[in-house]
Amino acid sequence: MPVINRIADYAEEMKGWRRHLHQHPELSFDCHETAAYVTARLREFGVDEIHEGIAKTGVVAIIAGQGEGPTIGLRADMDALPMDEITGADYASKVPGKMHACGHDGHTTMLLGAAKYLAETRRFAGRVALLFQPAEEDGGGGQAMVQEGVMERFDIAQVYGIHNAPNLAFGNFVTTPGPLMASVDTVYVHLTGKGGHAATPHETTDPIVAAVAMIQALQTVVTRNANPMNELVISVTQIHGGSASNIIPAGAWFCATVRSFDPDLRALVKKRFYEIVEGHAAAFGVEAKIGYDWGYPATVNHPAETEFAVSVAQEVAGAANVEGHGGREMGAEDFSYMLEARPGAYLFLGTGPGAGLHHPAYDFNDAVAPIGASFFARLVETAQPLG
């Protein structure tokens, strides 16, 4: 079964929704206008219930099918990124310093398309819960929604989500059972030494030298502490210190991102991070303060639900266009919290050639929206069939 004909009929309308959202990006939990726009469309569709203000600006909508049955959850994220857009599109962001550079406008549109179809046809038993989530990029909106009890409150039995994938063949789906995306932790290290003249370094305690030694030593966690069969990334992404060529500064700081799949390895990295930084601080005579932000856990697909989602994707896109054991990646995603709370699966949907995610020239491919909406709709109809 290809794209649902009725959803294909919505293509131009969906394009309009997506481009409106693209022009009005909002960040983190502050998705007030986005949530209002989503709510207005849901009311037009005639969904049965709309619950606003979940995780500050999240929205949950309920559509009842025909007859008794469980509730299936479908999730889309709504937030944008703090960056300027360079696409030059006539529907480009109208908000300086903010843009939809990760396609959450497209994700929201795909779920709205599925909502319109499901509210109109209701060819399923039980209920569907549409989860419009803020703060995926920053703040952990998925965790906040779970902590506010959406799974229990709406009796959600299983949950699914999609992320667009630039430069994956248009309309192709990729996922894998088990770990799909990595956990992510962020570490800040602030060093305090003793500043002075660069011509008399013996009269100073140089935090720059200490920082460099720490950064080099941290890579030994990957090469000497971690099992080489377990994926691990430690990337130092910022280092700051100093103001002139002839001054040794009194302080410096650096930060790093840590990504892995295994919880035990994740804990080991934290332990070794403290040992290496504190040990080098003692050796170099500087004071070190470590801020270790325990971030999103790994996104782990449930095997049975992944197999089911793959079968539905094959109906929509064709078996040749679906990879059900496509490997995993070191990016992170707060849908992980929903998968910790309920069984389900997360899939990537190819949008064809174009600028990558988080790039200022990125733009969601509107032509893929009916495919994603059809996948969501068929998940519901297949998981909870009538009769």
C-alpha positions as CSV (number, residue, x, y, z in Angstrom):
1,M,0.0,0.0,0.0
2,P,1.6,3.3,-1.0
3,V,0.7,6.8,0.4
4,I,-2.9,6.9,1.5
5,N,-4.9,8.6,-1.3
6,R,-6.8,10.8,1.1
7,I,-3.6,12.0,2.8
8,A,-2.1,12.7,-0.7
9,D,-5.1,15.0,-1.2
10,Y,-3.9,17.1,1.8
11,A,-0.4,17.6,0.3
12,E,-0.8,21.3,-0.6
13,E,-2.6,22.0,2.7
14,M,0.2,20.3,4.6
15,K,2.7,22.4,2.7
16,G,0.9,25.5,3.9
17,W,1.0,24.3,7.5
18,R,4.6,23.4,7.4
19,R,5.7,26.7,5.8
20,H,3.7,28.7,8.3
21,L,5.5,26.9,11.1
22,H,8.8,27.4,9.4
23,Q,8.3,31.2,9.3
24,H,7.5,31.3,13.1
25,P,10.1,29.2,14.9
26,E,10.2,29.0,18.7
27,L,12.8,27.6,21.0
28,S,12.8,25.0,23.8
29,F,9.7,25.1,26.0
30,D,8.6,28.5,24.6
31,C,6.5,27.0,21.8
32,H,3.4,29.1,22.6
33,E,2.5,30.2,19.0
34,T,3.3,26.8,17.6
35,A,1.1,25.1,20.1
36,A,-1.7,27.5,19.4
37,Y,-1.4,26.9,15.7
38,V,-1.4,23.1,16.3
39,T,-4.4,23.3,18.6
40,A,-6.4,25.4,16.0
41,R,-5.8,22.8,13.3
42,L,-6.8,20.0,15.7
43,R,-10.0,21.7,16.5
44,E,-10.8,22.1,12.8
45,F,-10.2,18.4,12.3
46,G,-12.7,17.5,15.0
47,V,-10.5,15.5,17.4
48,D,-12.2,14.3,20.5
49,E,-10.0,15.9,23.2
50,I,-7.3,18.5,23.3
51,H,-5.1,18.9,26.4
52,E,-2.8,21.9,26.4
53,G,0.0,23.2,28.7
54,I,1.7,19.8,29.2
55,A,5.4,20.3,29.8
56,K,4.6,24.0,29.6
57,T,3.6,24.2,25.9
58,G,3.1,20.6,24.9
59,V,-0.2,19.4,23.4
60,V,-1.9,16.0,23.6
61,A,-4.9,15.3,21.4
62,I,-7.1,12.2,21.6
63,I,-9.0,10.6,18.7
64,A,-11.4,7.8,19.5
65,G,-11.8,5.0,17.0
66,Q,-14.8,2.7,16.7
67,G,-15.1,0.3,19.6
68,E,-13.0,-0.6,22.6
69,G,-9.2,-1.0,22.4
70,P,-5.9,0.3,23.6
71,T,-4.3,3.7,23.0
72,I,-1.3,4.1,20.7
73,G,0.9,7.2,21.0
74,L,2.4,9.1,18.1
75,R,4.9,11.9,18.8
76,A,6.2,15.0,17.0
77,D,8.6,17.6,18.3
78,M,7.8,21.3,17.7
79,D,10.9,23.4,18.7
80,A,13.5,25.1,16.5
81,L,17.1,26.0,16.9
82,P,18.9,29.3,17.9
83,M,20.5,30.1,14.5
84,D,20.0,32.3,11.5
85,E,18.6,30.9,8.2
86,I,20.3,31.4,4.9
87,T,17.9,29.4,2.6
88,G,16.5,32.6,0.9
89,A,13.1,30.9,0.7
90,D,10.1,33.1,0.5
91,Y,8.8,31.3,3.6
92,A,12.1,31.6,5.5
93,S,12.1,32.3,9.2
94,K,10.8,35.7,10.2
95,V,12.4,35.6,13.6
96,P,16.1,36.7,13.7
97,G,18.4,34.1,15.4
98,K,15.8,31.3,15.2
99,M,15.1,28.7,12.5
100,H,13.7,25.3,11.9
101,A,17.0,23.7,11.0
102,C,16.1,20.2,12.1
103,G,12.7,19.7,10.5
104,H,10.5,19.7,13.5
105,D,8.1,21.9,11.5
106,G,7.9,18.9,9.1
107,H,7.5,16.4,12.0
108,T,4.6,18.5,13.4
109,T,3.1,18.7,9.9
110,M,3.2,14.9,9.3
111,L,1.4,14.3,12.6
112,L,-1.2,16.9,11.8
113,G,-1.8,15.2,8.5
114,A,-2.3,11.9,10.2
115,A,-4.6,13.6,12.7
116,K,-6.8,15.0,10.0
117,Y,-7.1,11.6,8.3
118,L,-7.7,9.6,11.5
119,A,-10.3,12.1,12.8
120,E,-12.1,11.9,9.4
121,T,-12.0,8.1,8.8
122,R,-11.7,6.5,12.3
123,R,-10.9,3.1,10.8
124,F,-9.4,1.8,14.0
125,A,-10.4,0.5,17.4
126,G,-9.4,2.1,20.7
127,R,-7.8,5.5,20.7
128,V,-4.8,7.4,19.3
129,A,-2.9,9.9,21.4
130,L,-1.1,12.6,19.4
131,L,1.9,14.0,21.4
132,F,3.1,17.4,20.2
133,Q,6.2,17.9,22.3
134,P,8.3,21.1,23.0
135,A,12.0,21.3,23.8
136,E,13.6,18.3,22.1
137,E,16.7,20.3,21.1
138,D,17.2,21.9,24.5
139,G,15.5,21.0,27.8
140,G,14.3,17.5,27.5
141,G,10.6,18.1,26.7
142,G,10.1,14.3,26.2
143,Q,11.3,13.7,29.7
144,A,9.1,16.5,31.0
145,M,6.0,15.0,29.3
146,V,6.7,11.6,30.7
147,Q,7.3,13.0,34.2
148,E,4.0,14.8,34.0
149,G,2.4,11.4,33.5
150,V,1.2,11.5,29.9
151,M,1.7,7.7,29.5
152,E,-0.5,6.9,32.5
153,R,-3.0,9.8,32.1
154,F,-3.9,8.8,28.6
155,D,-3.3,5.1,29.1
156,I,-0.8,4.9,26.2
157,A,0.3,1.3,25.5
158,Q,2.9,1.9,22.8
159,V,4.5,4.9,21.2
160,Y,6.2,5.8,17.9
161,G,8.1,8.7,16.3
162,I,9.8,9.7,13.1
163,H,12.8,11.9,12.3
164,N,13.5,13.2,8.8
165,A,16.9,12.3,7.3
166,P,18.5,14.6,4.7
167,N,20.6,12.7,2.1
168,L,18.9,9.5,2.8
169,A,17.0,8.4,-0.4
170,F,13.7,10.2,-0.7
171,G,10.9,8.2,1.0
172,N,13.1,5.5,2.4
173,F,12.8,4.4,6.0
174,V,15.7,3.3,8.2
175,T,15.7,2.0,11.8
176,T,17.1,-0.9,13.9
177,P,15.9,-2.9,16.9
178,G,17.8,-2.1,20.2
179,P,20.0,1.0,20.5
180,L,19.4,3.4,17.6
181,M,20.8,6.8,18.9
182,A,23.3,7.5,21.6
183,S,23.1,8.9,25.1
184,V,24.5,12.4,25.4
185,D,26.2,14.0,28.4
186,T,27.8,17.5,28.5
187,V,30.8,18.4,30.7
188,Y,32.1,21.8,31.7
189,V,35.5,22.1,33.3
190,H,36.5,25.5,34.9
191,L,40.2,25.9,35.9
192,T,41.7,28.5,38.2
193,G,45.4,29.1,38.4
194,K,47.5,32.2,38.9
195,G,48.0,34.6,36.1
196,G,50.9,36.8,35.2
197,H,53.4,37.9,32.6
198,A,54.1,35.4,29.8
199,A,57.8,36.3,30.1
200,T,57.9,35.0,33.7
201,P,55.8,31.8,33.5
202,H,57.6,30.4,36.6
203,E,55.7,33.0,38.7
204,T,52.4,31.8,37.4
205,T,50.2,28.7,37.6
206,D,49.2,28.2,34.0
207,P,45.6,26.9,33.5
208,I,46.2,26.7,29.7
209,V,48.9,24.0,30.0
210,A,46.7,22.1,32.5
211,A,43.7,22.2,30.2
212,V,45.7,20.9,27.2
213,A,47.0,18.0,29.3
214,M,43.6,17.1,30.5
215,I,42.1,17.2,27.0
216,Q,44.8,15.0,25.6
217,A,44.5,12.5,28.5
218,L,40.7,12.3,28.2
219,Q,41.1,10.6,24.8
220,T,42.7,7.7,26.6
221,V,39.2,6.8,28.0
222,V,38.2,5.9,24.5
223,T,41.4,4.1,23.5
224,R,42.4,2.5,26.8
225,N,39.4,2.3,29.2
226,A,36.5,1.5,26.9
227,N,36.0,-1.9,25.2
228,P,36.8,-1.2,21.6
229,M,33.6,-3.1,20.6
230,N,31.5,-0.5,22.4
231,E,30.9,2.8,20.6
232,L,32.1,5.8,22.5
233,V,32.7,9.4,21.5
234,I,34.4,12.1,23.7
235,S,34.7,15.3,21.8
236,V,36.0,18.5,23.4
237,T,34.2,21.2,21.5
238,Q,35.2,24.4,23.3
239,I,38.3,25.7,25.0
240,H,38.5,29.3,26.3
241,G,41.3,31.2,28.1
242,G,43.5,34.2,27.8
243,S,43.2,37.7,26.3
244,A,46.6,38.6,24.9
245,S,49.9,37.0,23.6
246,N,51.9,38.3,26.6
247,I,49.5,37.3,29.4
248,I,49.2,34.0,31.1
249,P,45.5,34.0,32.3
250,A,44.3,33.2,35.8
251,G,41.6,30.9,34.4
252,A,40.4,28.8,31.5
253,W,37.6,26.5,30.8
254,F,36.6,23.8,28.3
255,C,33.6,21.7,27.6
256,A,33.0,18.3,26.0
257,T,30.2,16.1,24.7
258,V,30.1,12.4,25.7
259,R,28.1,9.9,23.6
260,S,27.6,6.2,24.1
261,F,25.0,3.4,24.1
262,D,25.9,1.3,27.1
263,P,24.8,2.6,30.6
264,D,27.8,1.0,32.3
265,L,30.2,2.6,29.8
266,R,28.5,5.9,30.3
267,A,29.1,5.6,34.1
268,L,32.7,4.6,33.5
269,V,33.3,7.7,31.4
270,K,32.0,10.0,34.2
271,K,34.2,8.3,36.8
272,R,37.3,8.5,34.6
273,F,36.5,12.1,33.6
274,Y,36.6,13.2,37.3
275,E,39.8,11.1,38.0
276,I,41.7,12.5,35.0
277,V,40.7,16.2,35.5
278,E,41.2,16.1,39.3
279,G,44.5,14.2,39.0
280,H,45.9,16.6,36.4
281,A,44.6,19.6,38.4
282,A,46.7,18.4,41.4
283,A,49.7,17.7,39.2
284,F,49.6,21.2,37.6
285,G,48.6,23.0,40.8
286,V,45.3,24.4,39.5
287,E,41.8,24.3,41.0
288,A,39.2,22.4,38.8
289,K,35.5,22.6,39.1
290,I,33.5,20.1,37.0
291,G,29.9,20.4,35.9
292,Y,28.7,17.1,34.6
293,D,25.3,17.3,32.9
294,W,23.8,13.9,32.7
295,G,21.7,14.3,29.5
296,Y,19.4,12.2,27.3
297,P,19.7,8.4,27.6
298,A,20.2,6.3,24.6
299,T,17.2,5.8,22.3
300,V,16.5,2.1,22.4
301,N,13.9,0.6,20.1
302,H,11.9,-2.3,21.4
303,P,12.4,-5.3,19.1
304,A,8.8,-6.4,18.5
305,E,7.5,-2.9,18.0
306,T,10.4,-2.2,15.6
307,E,9.5,-5.2,13.6
308,F,5.9,-4.1,13.5
309,A,6.9,-0.5,12.5
310,V,9.1,-1.8,9.7
311,S,6.3,-3.9,8.3
312,V,4.0,-0.8,8.2
313,A,6.8,1.2,6.6
314,Q,7.2,-1.5,3.9
315,E,3.5,-1.2,3.1
316,V,3.8,2.6,2.7
317,A,7.2,2.9,1.0
318,G,7.7,-0.6,-0.5
319,A,9.9,-3.3,1.0
320,A,12.9,-2.3,-1.1
321,N,12.8,1.2,0.5
322,V,12.9,0.1,4.1
323,E,16.0,-1.0,6.1
324,G,15.0,-2.6,9.3
325,H,18.6,-3.3,10.5
326,G,20.2,-0.1,9.5
327,G,22.8,0.4,12.3
328,R,22.9,3.2,14.8
329,E,24.3,6.7,15.1
330,M,25.9,8.9,17.8
331,G,23.3,11.6,17.6
332,A,20.9,11.9,20.6
333,E,17.1,12.2,20.9
334,D,14.8,12.8,23.9
335,F,12.2,10.4,22.4
336,S,14.4,8.0,24.4
337,Y,12.5,8.9,27.6
338,M,9.2,7.9,26.0
339,L,10.8,4.6,24.9
340,E,11.9,4.0,28.5
341,A,8.3,4.5,29.6
342,R,6.5,2.5,26.9
343,P,7.4,0.0,24.2
344,G,7.7,1.5,20.7
345,A,10.1,2.5,18.0
346,Y,11.7,5.4,16.3
347,L,12.5,5.6,12.5
348,F,14.3,7.8,10.1
349,L,12.6,9.0,6.9
350,G,14.7,10.0,4.0
351,T,14.1,13.5,2.4
352,G,16.6,13.2,-0.4
353,P,19.6,15.4,-1.2
354,G,20.0,18.7,0.7
355,A,21.7,20.5,3.4
356,G,22.2,18.5,6.6
357,L,20.4,18.9,9.9
358,H,21.4,22.0,12.0
359,H,22.8,23.7,8.9
360,P,21.7,27.3,8.2
361,A,20.7,26.2,4.6
362,Y,18.6,23.2,5.7
363,D,15.0,23.0,4.7
364,F,12.4,20.2,5.1
365,N,11.3,18.6,1.9
366,D,7.5,19.1,1.8
367,A,7.0,16.3,-0.6
368,V,7.8,13.7,2.1
369,A,5.1,14.9,4.5
370,P,2.3,12.7,3.0
371,I,4.6,9.7,3.3
372,G,5.2,10.3,7.0
373,A,1.6,11.1,7.7
374,S,0.6,7.8,5.9
375,F,3.0,5.9,8.0
376,F,1.6,7.3,11.2
377,A,-2.0,6.6,10.1
378,R,-1.3,3.0,9.0
379,L,0.5,2.3,12.3
380,V,-2.8,3.1,14.1
381,E,-5.0,1.2,11.6
382,T,-2.7,-1.8,11.6
383,A,-2.0,-2.0,15.3
384,Q,-5.7,-1.5,16.3
385,P,-7.8,-2.9,13.4
386,L,-11.6,-2.8,13.5
387,G,-13.2,-6.1,14.2
